[in-house]
Amino acid sequence: MNIRGVIFDKDGTLFDFQSTWGIWTAQILARIAGSDGVLLGQLARSLGYDTKTRRVQPGSVIVAGTPMQIAAVIHDHIPGMGQSQICGWLNGEAETAPQVLVTDLHRLTAELRRIDLGLCVMTNDAEGPARAHLASVQALDLFDFVMGSDSGFGAKPQAAPLLALADKMDIPAAACVMVGDSTHDLRAGRAAGMRTVAVLTGLAEAAELTPLADAVLPDVSHLPAWISAQNR
């Protein structure tokens, strides 16, 4: 079956992960801990963040976790603030996180539209920040649908949000490809019966992604050529 729809992850796939979330996490930790160096160190360790290099570490909840899951980790260290309150604050802060694109999304999506593909974004980020991030680089209107972990269909690695997007595009799941940088993305795609493409612009190594991927690409700019080859 030819590929007719593409579902993209956002962070580490469309946007460079460390350039965005490495800097954002440093700002968040500073605001929470203030001058309390001990609390700062505890939060950094729990979140999987290296304060010296200002980089998120592989396996961190920040990589593929939902905002509520990140809030749960922070709540363990500041129990006086409710988890839902922390989550709401994180989402507000996330909307203004700096965004660094992996490639020119206008060019990429134009190439994919030329081969008549539906295009969506599914992120474990909240939908509001996801829309804000895409809008900040004038890319929100390039996609048919944008879904977050709070959009009512669950989060990756569950199949449900991907199946919901396929349904919204009116394209069979088997004619869709899930493109992402983490095992959560690829497991969700496999569970949904979609083809899966891994990109190496996140934190996971090729060896970790290869068993779950139909293809491993350096970045999303290589996707149009791969899809065209599959559909020939």
C-alpha positions in Angstrom: 0.0 0.0 0.0 1.3 3.4 -1.0 2.1 6.0 1.7 -0.5 8.7 1.7 -0.1 10.3 5.1 2.8 11.4 7.4 2.6 11.9 11.1 5.6 13.7 12.6 6.8 13.9 16.1 7.8 17.5 17.0 10.8 17.8 19.3 14.0 16.1 18.1 12.2 15.5 14.7 11.1 18.9 13.4 13.1 20.9 16.0 16.6 20.3 17.3 16.1 18.8 20.7 19.0 20.1 22.7 18.9 23.6 21.2 15.3 23.9 22.4 14.9 21.8 25.6 18.4 21.9 26.9 18.2 25.7 27.3 14.6 25.6 28.5 15.3 23.1 31.2 18.1 25.2 32.6 15.7 28.2 32.8 13.0 26.1 34.5 15.4 24.6 37.1 16.8 28.1 37.9 13.3 29.4 38.5 12.2 26.5 40.7 15.4 26.2 42.8 16.5 29.9 42.9 19.6 30.0 45.0 19.1 26.6 46.5 22.0 24.6 44.9 21.0 21.4 46.7 17.5 21.5 45.3 18.8 22.4 41.8 21.1 19.3 41.9 18.3 17.0 43.0 15.9 18.2 40.4 18.6 17.9 37.7 19.4 14.4 38.6 15.7 13.3 38.8 14.9 15.0 35.4 18.1 13.6 33.7 19.7 16.9 33.0 23.4 17.8 33.1 23.8 21.3 34.5 27.4 21.6 33.4 26.8 20.9 29.7 23.2 22.2 29.8 22.1 19.1 28.0 19.2 16.7 28.5 20.5 13.2 28.9 19.2 10.1 27.0 16.4 8.4 28.9 15.3 11.7 30.6 11.5 12.0 31.2 11.9 15.3 29.3 12.7 13.4 26.0 9.4 11.6 25.5 7.4 12.2 28.7 4.1 14.2 28.9 4.0 17.5 30.7 2.1 15.7 33.5 4.8 13.1 33.8 7.5 15.8 34.1 5.4 17.6 36.6 5.2 14.5 38.7 9.0 14.3 39.0 9.2 18.0 40.0 6.3 17.5 42.5 8.4 15.0 44.4 10.8 17.8 45.2 8.3 20.6 45.9 5.2 18.8 47.3 3.8 22.2 48.4 2.8 22.9 44.8 0.2 20.7 43.2 1.1 18.5 40.3 -1.6 20.0 38.1 -0.4 23.4 39.0 3.1 22.5 38.1 1.9 21.1 34.8 0.0 24.2 33.9 3.1 26.3 34.8 5.3 24.1 32.6 3.0 24.4 29.7 2.9 28.1 30.0 6.7 28.3 30.1 7.0 25.8 27.2 5.1 28.1 24.9 8.0 30.5 24.8 10.8 28.0 24.6 13.3 28.9 21.9 12.8 26.8 18.7 15.6 25.7 16.3 14.4 23.9 13.2 16.2 20.9 11.9 15.4 21.8 8.3 13.3 24.3 6.2 9.7 23.1 7.0 8.2 25.1 4.2 10.5 23.4 1.7 10.0 19.9 3.3 6.2 20.1 3.4 6.0 21.5 -0.1 7.9 18.5 -1.4 5.6 16.2 0.5 2.5 17.9 -0.7 3.7 17.5 -4.3 3.4 13.8 -3.8 -0.1 14.3 -2.4 0.5 13.4 1.3 -1.6 14.4 4.3 0.6 15.9 7.1 0.1 15.9 10.8 2.1 16.4 14.0 1.6 14.3 17.2 3.7 15.2 20.2 3.7 14.2 23.8 4.0 17.9 24.5 0.7 19.7 25.3 -1.2 20.8 22.2 -1.1 24.5 23.1 2.7 24.8 23.3 3.0 22.6 20.2 0.9 25.0 18.2 2.8 28.0 19.6 6.1 26.4 18.6 5.0 25.8 15.1 3.4 29.2 14.8 6.7 30.8 16.0 8.4 29.6 12.9 5.4 30.2 10.6 4.7 26.5 10.2 1.4 25.9 11.9 -0.6 26.1 8.7 1.7 23.7 7.0 0.0 20.7 8.8 -3.5 19.4 8.5 -3.8 18.5 12.2 -1.7 19.1 15.4 -2.2 16.8 18.4 -0.7 16.8 21.9 -0.8 14.4 24.8 -3.7 16.5 26.2 -5.8 16.4 23.1 -8.0 13.6 24.3 -6.5 10.6 22.6 -3.6 9.7 24.9 0.1 9.8 24.4 2.8 7.9 22.6 3.8 5.0 22.8 0.0 4.3 22.7 -1.4 3.8 19.2 -4.7 5.7 19.9 -3.5 9.3 19.0 -1.9 8.1 15.7 -5.1 6.2 14.8 -7.1 9.3 15.6 -5.0 11.4 13.2 -5.2 8.8 10.4 -9.0 8.9 10.9 -9.0 12.7 10.7 -7.0 12.6 7.5 -9.4 9.8 6.2 -6.3 7.7 5.4 -5.9 4.0 6.4 -3.3 3.6 9.2 -1.5 1.1 6.9 -1.0 4.0 4.4 0.6 6.3 7.0 4.2 6.6 8.3 5.1 7.7 11.8 8.4 9.8 11.8 10.2 10.4 15.1 13.4 10.4 17.0 12.5 8.2 20.0 11.4 4.6 20.7 8.1 6.0 21.9 7.4 7.4 18.5 8.3 4.1 16.7 6.5 1.9 19.2 3.4 4.0 18.7 3.7 3.7 14.9 4.1 0.0 15.0 1.2 -0.5 17.4 -1.0 1.6 15.0 0.0 -0.6 12.1 1.9 2.2 10.4 5.3 2.2 8.8 8.0 3.9 10.9 10.9 6.1 10.1 13.5 7.1 12.7 15.6 10.3 12.5 18.9 11.0 14.3 18.2 14.5 15.3 17.1 13.6 18.9 19.0 11.8 21.7 18.6 8.2 20.7 21.3 6.4 18.7 20.7 4.5 15.5 21.3 1.1 17.2 18.4 1.8 19.6 16.0 2.9 16.9 16.8 0.5 14.1 14.9 -2.6 15.4 11.7 -0.5 15.5 12.2 1.4 12.2 11.6 0.6 8.5 14.2 3.2 7.8 16.7 5.4 9.8 17.4 8.8 8.2 19.9 11.5 9.2 17.0 14.0 9.4 13.6 14.7 8.0 14.9 16.4 4.9 15.6 12.9 3.5 12.0 11.8 3.9 10.5 12.9 0.5 13.0 10.8 -1.4 12.4 7.8 0.9 8.7 8.0 0.5 8.9 8.5 -3.3 11.0 5.3 -3.5 8.5 3.4 -1.4 5.6 4.5 -3.6 7.3 3.6 -6.9 
